[in-house]
Amino acid sequence: MMIGSGLLHATVNAIFKSGGADKMSGRAMIDGSSALLVMPLALVVPLPQGAWFWLGCSLAAHTVYLTCLIRAFAGADMSAVYPVMRGSAPVIAAIAAVFVLGDVLTAAIVLGIGAVCLGTVLVALRNAPPLSALGWALGTGAMIAVYTVVDARGVRVCANALSYVVWDFLLTGIGIGGFFALRRGRDFVVAARSQWRAGLAAGALSIVGYGLALLAYRLGNVARLAALRETSIVFGLIIAVVFLHERVNRTRALGGGLIALGAGLLIVLR
């Protein structure tokens, strides 16, 4: 579930990165599309009793996360900033999961996370992004860790996991998507005319991708699962080369291999 989530996450971000220059409008279309697609489900699933506080915290964390994401993608190539933002999150999420969720860190989990993070450093080391983009990418990674732990807690306390997934996307789409669209005003309408198909596709993929992650967080150790989702870095590098025609040097390729190795250790070792 987490590897599939990683693949879909990388695909969504590639669609977002390759869209028009107006990144805020592009993000508004993705999140707004997700909200529209889950809205019918909100009428049939039970309310997420016991999880409203966590849904509110998730909305706040996602607002900061998406703001940092937009800034990072506006300042550098996807192959430069995506590994930084995704690879910096597992360590923070692992530590937070121990204190907030009571998860256990075994030697195998630490080893796997270590390989993922070392690979991330290698990916970002050569031809590093500008300092401003690097700062936004690190901020994105920190907020990924925050919303990961918040949503893991929320989906666990909610009686119905599907209810949490639906309302998470509904609140995020209406709140953040609406806020970004209002910020852009007429520019959003102009961008929507040419980007709405890509936004709708990315919105649908976001539901499946993060929905899989939320269901997995309900079932397993968050530290292990959060690091496994960072296989999206490997998928992101492949997509950046094949579809976005970005150049990935040997150091970045080696880093991607270490990330894949770390993911393998997290799957095999206990």
Secondary structure as GFF3:
##gff-version 3
##sequence-region A 1 270
A	DSSP	alpha_helix	2	17	.	.	.	ID=ss1
A	DSSP	alpha_helix	23	42	.	.	.	ID=ss2
A	DSSP	alpha_helix	52	75	.	.	.	ID=ss3
A	DSSP	alpha_helix	78	87	.	.	.	ID=ss4
A	DSSP	alpha_helix	89	100	.	.	.	ID=ss5
A	DSSP	alpha_helix	107	125	.	.	.	ID=ss6
A	DSSP	alpha_helix	131	157	.	.	.	ID=ss7
A	DSSP	alpha_helix	161	172	.	.	.	ID=ss8
A	DSSP	pi_helix	173	177	.	.	.	ID=ss9
A	DSSP	alpha_helix	178	184	.	.	.	ID=ss10
A	DSSP	alpha_helix	186	219	.	.	.	ID=ss11
A	DSSP	alpha_helix	222	228	.	.	.	ID=ss12
A	DSSP	three_ten_helix	229	231	.	.	.	ID=ss13
A	DSSP	alpha_helix	232	242	.	.	.	ID=ss14
A	DSSP	alpha_helix	250	268	.	.	.	ID=ss15
###
